[in-house]
Amino acid sequence: MGLILSKGTMKKFLINLLFLIPILLLIPQMTGSVPYSLIQIRKQYNRVEYSAAMEGLRGILGDLRGNDLQHGKFMLARLETDVYRDIGIYKEIISSGSRSLSFAASTELAKIYYALGKYDKALKVIEIVPKSANSSVRMEALYFRGLCNKKIGALNSARKDFLRVDKGEYLYKSYMERAELDMEIGDYKGAIEKYETIGGIHSNPIAIFKLGECFEITGDSHKAFEVYHSLSNLFPESLESPKAIDKMRIFLSMKKDKLEKRKGGGEQQKNAENDKFKSVKIPGIYTIQFGAFQEHENASRVSSSLSDLFLDVRIETKYISPEVKLFRVRVGRYSGRKDAENDSLLATDELGLTGKILTIQ
C-alpha cells in the first residue's frame, strides 16, 4: 500500500522513525541499583505499551534521585511526543554530568536536530565521539554524524565517519552511504562493488536498484536491465519495484525505436530475435487518476487536497494537440492493483474524491 502521511505529521514521523531503537541498548547502564518500578516501565516500553509506561513513569519520576532520575528522564524523552520538550529533556540529562547517559542523550539530541534539518547543531552536539561510550550508541553517533557531514557537503569527513562504523545495525547502512558517496564523486566501480555486496548479503532492494542505476550511468544497459528485472521479480512489493519497472519500460521503448530506425528487414529481424529484452514480460504498474483538467488551477486545487493524504501526488501534462492540453492529477505508482484500489477508497472516504485506476503505459 502507498505510504500515507499528512503534512502535519510527516516531520514527527521521521523523528519517531529515528527513535524506534530498542531501549535495551541501555541495559548495561541500567543494571544494579535501578528501582524495580523503573525496570517494569522499561519492560512496558519494550512491549510498546507506551500509554501505560508514560503513566507509570510520571507517577514515580518525582521520587527518583541522582542517576535513577536521569534514567527516568531518558525514558520520558523516549515516550514524549513533543519534539521541543524532548530537546529540553535531553539537554537536562547532558548538563547533569551523568557520564553513563550524557553521551546517549547527546546522540538522541543530534538525531532530533538531524530530523529537523539543523545539521550544524547536530554536529556540534556529537563533535566528539568517545571511544569509551557504549558500543551501540557510539556506532549510532558515528553514523548520524556521517549523515550530517554529508548533508553539509563535508564528504571526506562523512566517509571517515561511515568507515568507523564497523559493527551493529548501522554497519550495512554506513556501507550504503559509502556507495552513494562513490557515486557522487564518479567512482562507479567502487559503488558497484559495494551495492553488489549489500544486494547479495542483505537482499536489499534499495541497493539493487542503485546497482542498476550505476550500470545505467556507465552505459551497460543490458546489465542494468537485468538488475531491474531481477528486482521486480524478487521484491515485487518493495517501493523500488515500480521504479525498476518504469526503467525497464524506458529501455524497451528505446530499443524499439532503435530497431525501427535500422534499415534492412533481415538485419532488423535477426537483431530482434537475439535481443535479450524481447522475451521479458514486464508486470503491470498502476496509478490513480483523480481527473483531467483544462485549467491548471483546477488541477492544482485537487492536487493540493490529495497532498495532505499522499506523498506521491503529481500533475502530468497531456497534449491533445499543439494548442490543447490536459492536466492530469495522479497519485502513486503501484505494482499491485489492490494497493491502488485501497488508496483510491481512502481518498473517497477522507476527501470525497473519486479516482480511476489506470495501467501506466
N, C-alpha and C positions, 0 to 999 in steps of 0.2 A: 504494500500500500504506500502511496506517496507520503512523504514526510509533511506533516501538518503543524505549522507553528504560527501563531498570531504575531504581529509586530511587537505587541506589548510584552510577549513572553519569550521572544527569541533570545534576548540577551541573558535573561535569567536561565533559559535552557542551557545555553553554552556554559554558563558559570556552574550550574548544577552538574553538568556533564563532567566538568573538570574535577568536581568534588567527590564524585561517586567512587572513591577509593576506600576500600575497607579500612575501618579504624583499627583493625587487627595489626596494622603497621606499627601501632603504638604499644603493642603488648609488652615489648621489652622494657618500656619506660613506665608501665602502669602496674607492675607487679609489686609485691612487697606489702607496704602498709596502706595501699589504696583501700578506701572503705568498701565494704561489701555492697552497699547500695549503689555506688558508682559503677562497680563491676556489673551489676544487674542492669543498669541503664545502658551500659555498653552492649550487653547482650541484646537488649531490645532494639538498639540501633542496628546491630548486625542482622536482626530478623526483619528489618525495615518497618518496625513498629515506631515510627517517628513521633506520632502524637503522644503515645504513652511515655516514650523516652523523654520528650520535652517536658511533659507534666511532672514526671518524677524528678528530673534534673532541677526544675525550678523549685521543687519542694525541699531539696537538700542543699542547694547552692549556698544559701545564707549560713549554713553550719560548717562549710568547708573552710579550711585554712591552709596557708602555705602552698606546697606543691600540689596537694589534693585540689585546692581551689583552681589552680591553673589547668589541671586536667579537666576539671568540671567546665571551665570556661572554653576549653578547646572543643569539648563535645557540644557545648552550647552553640559555638560558632558553626559546627557541622550541621546542626539542626536548624539554625536560624535561616529564615527565608529573605531577609532584608540584607542586600549586599553591603550597604554602608554601615549597618550595625555589625556585620561580620568584620569589616575593616577595623572598626573600633575595638572589637574584642581581641583580634589578633595583635593589634598594636599594644594592648594592655599586657598580653602574655609576653610579648617581646621585651617590653620595658620592665617586666617583673624580675628579670635576672635569672629565671629558671633555665638552667642550661639544658635540662632534659627536654624541654618543649619549645624553647625560644627559636631554634632553627626550623623546627617543624612548622611553627606558626609563621615564620618568615617565608617559608616555601608556599604555604597556603595563601598568604597575602600577595605574593608575587603572582600566583595563579589568577587571583582576582584581578589584579592590575592588567595582566595579560588579556584576560577576557574582556576587560573594559577598553582595551586598546592603548593603555598607558604603559608602553614598553620601557621607557626610560625609568619610570618609578619601579617597575618590576625588577629591572636590572640593578637598581640601587639597593633594593631590599636583599637580593641574593648575590651581591657583588662578590662576597667571599663564601665559598662552599667548603666548610671544614672537613678534613679527612676523618675526623673523629665522630662525625654525625652518623646517625642511623643509616645503614647502607641503602635501604629502600628509599628513604627520604632524600639522601644525597643524590642518587640516580635521578630521582624526580626533579630535583632542583637543577641539576645539570641540563636535563632535557628541556625544561622550560626556559632556562637561561639561554640555551641554544636557539629556541624558537624566537625569543625576544631579540637576540642579536641578528637573527635572520631578518626579522621584520624591519629593523632599522638599517639594514644593509651592511652590517658588520659580518660579512660572510666567513672570513677567516676565523674570527672568534667563535662563530656559530659552529663551524666544522670542528674546532678544537673541543668545544663542549660536547658535541654529539659523539666524538671519538672517545671521550672519557666515560661515556655510558657503556659499561661492559658487562652488565648483568641485569636480571629482573625484567619486569614487564615493559620497560621503556627501551630495551635493547633493540628490538626489531624496528620500533618506531624511529629511533635515532638512525638506524641503518637506512630507513626510508628517506629521512631528511637528508642524509649524506648523498643519497642517489639524486634527490632533487637538486641539491647544490651542484652536483656534477653536471646535471642538465643545464643549469643556469650559466655555467662557465663554458659550456660546449663540449664537455668531456663525456660524450655519449657512450663511448666504450666502457668507461667506468660505471656509468649509470646502468647500462645493460647488464653488466656483471652483477651488480647489486640487486636489480629488480628480478633477474633470473633466480638468484639465491633466495630472495624473500618469497617470490611466487611459488618456488618449488617447496621450500621448507614449511612455510606458513599458509600456503594456498590462499594468498591474499589477492582478492580481485582488483584492488586498487593498484598493487604492484604490477599485476599482469597487464592492466590497461596502460599503465605508464610505460611498460616494456614495449607494448605495441606502438605507442607514440614515439619512442626512441627509434625503433626500426623505421617508422614512417618518416621521421625527420632525416635519417641517414640515407633515405632513398630505397630501402629494402622493402618494397611494397608487398611482396609475396610473404615474407616473414611477418610483417605487420598484420596482414590479412589473416594468416594462420593463428596468430596470437589472439586477435579479436574474436575469431570464430571459436577458438578453444574457450575463451572467457564466456561467451554467450551460452555455450553448452554446459560448462562446469558450474557456472554461477548465474543461472537464468533469473534469479530473484534479486540479485545484487543491484545497487544503484548504478554500477558501471556497465551492466549488460545492455541497457537501452543505448548508451553512448557507443558501445562497441558495435552494436547493430547499425547505428547511424553511419559509423565509419565504414562498415562493410558495404552498405548501400552506395556510398560515395565511390568506393573502389570499383564496384561493379559498373556503376554508371560511367566512370572514366574509361574503364576497359572497353565498354560497349562503344563509346564514342570513338576510341582509337581504332577499333576493328572496322567500324563503318567508314572511316576515312581512308583505310587502306585500299589500294587498287588491286584488282585480280581476285576473282571469286574463289579460285582454288586455294590460293595462299590464305585468304580470309577463313575459309572453312577449315583448313588444316590447323591454323592457329587457334581457332575457336574450340576445336576438338581437344587440343592439348592444353587448353587454358586451365590452370589449377582452380580458378574461381568458378568455372562453369557449373560444376556439379554441386556446389554448396547451396543448401536450402536455408535461406535466412528466415528466422522466426518473425512473426508479426510484432509490430510495435504500435502502441495505441496512444492516442491523445484525446482530450476532451475539449470540444469547441463550444464556447458559450456565445455564439453569434458572430455574424459577419456584417460590418457596418460601412456605409459610405462615408460617414463623418468620423474622423479620428477622435474627436471629442467624446462621442458616444462610446467608442471602443475603450477609450481611456477611463471613462467612468466605470464601466463594467470591470475592467482590469484592476482598477483601484479597489473595488469591493472584494474581488477574489484574492487580492494580495494580503488581505487580513486573515485569510484562511489557508492559503497555499504558498509555497516558496517559488515553484517554477510556473510563473504566470508570464505570458508573453503576448505581444501583438504582432502578428505576421501580416505583411502586405501582399495581397494577391492582385496582380494586374489582369483585368478583364480585357482591356485594350490599352493602347498608349495613353488614352485620355481618362480611362475609367479604372478605378482600383477599389478594392475592398480591404477593410482592416479586420482581420480575424483574431478573435480573442481565444487563446488556447491555454490549457493547463496540462503540465506533466508530459512525460514520455514513459509509458508503462509496457513492460514485457508481457504482462498478463491482462486480458480484458477484464477479469473480475475486479482487479485493483482499480482500474479506471471507473468501472461501474460504481464501486463503493465511494470513490471520491465525488463522482457526479451526484450521487444521492446525498452526500454530506453537504454539497453546495446548495442543493434544493432545500434541505432541512434548515440549514443555517442562514442562507441568504435569499431563498426563494428563486434562485436562478436555475434554469434547466439547461443541461449540457447534452451534447451529442457525441457518442463515442465514435472516433474515426480511426482508421488504419492509416498510418503515415506512409505515404508513397515515396 
